[in-house]
């Protein structure tokens, strides 16, 4: 197995020290493995897709607009 070194801010290190019972190396390893699994799934989906970047941008804009409309409605109902 290969060793990899990470750098953390002092703030993060202090927080980690509060939980000495936790195997932080294992936490990092699991997080990386999970992230890699998600990337592999995304790559498999992308390989089979005909979705263009322009279509993705348009779809993203539509989602943002619908989310804004929902949030705006929520804010308006709070004012009443």
C-alpha positions in Angstrom: 0.0 0.0 0.0 1.2 3.5 -0.8 1.4 6.3 1.8 -0.2 9.7 1.0 0.2 12.8 3.0 -2.5 15.4 3.5 -2.2 19.0 4.9 -4.9 20.3 7.2 -5.4 23.7 8.8 -4.6 24.0 12.4 -8.4 24.5 13.1 -9.2 21.1 11.5 -6.4 19.4 13.4 -7.7 20.7 16.7 -11.2 19.5 16.0 -9.8 16.1 15.0 -7.9 15.9 18.2 -11.1 16.1 20.2 -12.0 12.6 18.8 -8.9 10.5 19.3 -11.0 7.3 19.2 -11.7 7.9 15.5 -9.4 6.3 12.9 -9.0 9.4 10.7 -6.9 7.5 8.2 -9.8 5.1 7.6 -12.3 8.0 7.4 -10.1 9.6 4.7 -9.7 6.3 2.8 -13.5 5.6 2.9 -14.3 9.2 1.7 -11.9 8.8 -1.2 -13.2 5.4 -2.1 -16.8 6.7 -2.1 -15.9 9.7 -4.2 -14.1 7.5 -6.7 -17.2 5.3 -6.9 -19.4 8.3 -7.7 -16.9 9.5 -10.4 -16.9 6.0 -12.0 -20.8 6.0 -12.1 -20.8 9.5 -13.6 -18.2 8.5 -16.2 -20.3 5.5 -17.2 -23.4 7.6 -17.5 -21.5 10.3 -19.5 -20.1 7.6 -21.9 -23.6 6.6 -22.9 -25.1 10.1 -23.0 -25.6 12.3 -26.0 -26.2 15.2 -23.7 -24.1 18.2 -24.9 -22.6 20.9 -22.7 -25.0 23.5 -24.1 -27.9 21.3 -23.2 -26.5 20.8 -19.7 -26.1 24.5 -19.3 -29.7 25.1 -20.5 -31.0 22.4 -18.2 -29.1 23.8 -15.3 -30.5 27.3 -15.9 -34.0 25.9 -16.0 -33.5 24.1 -12.7 -32.1 27.3 -11.1 -35.1 29.3 -12.3 -37.5 26.7 -10.9 -35.7 26.7 -7.6 -35.7 30.5 -7.5 -39.5 30.5 -8.2 -40.1 28.0 -5.4 -37.9 30.0 -2.9 -39.5 33.2 -3.9 -43.0 31.8 -3.3 -41.8 30.5 0.1 -40.5 34.0 1.0 -43.7 35.6 -0.1 -45.8 33.3 2.0 -43.7 34.1 5.0 -44.5 37.8 4.7 -48.2 37.2 4.9 
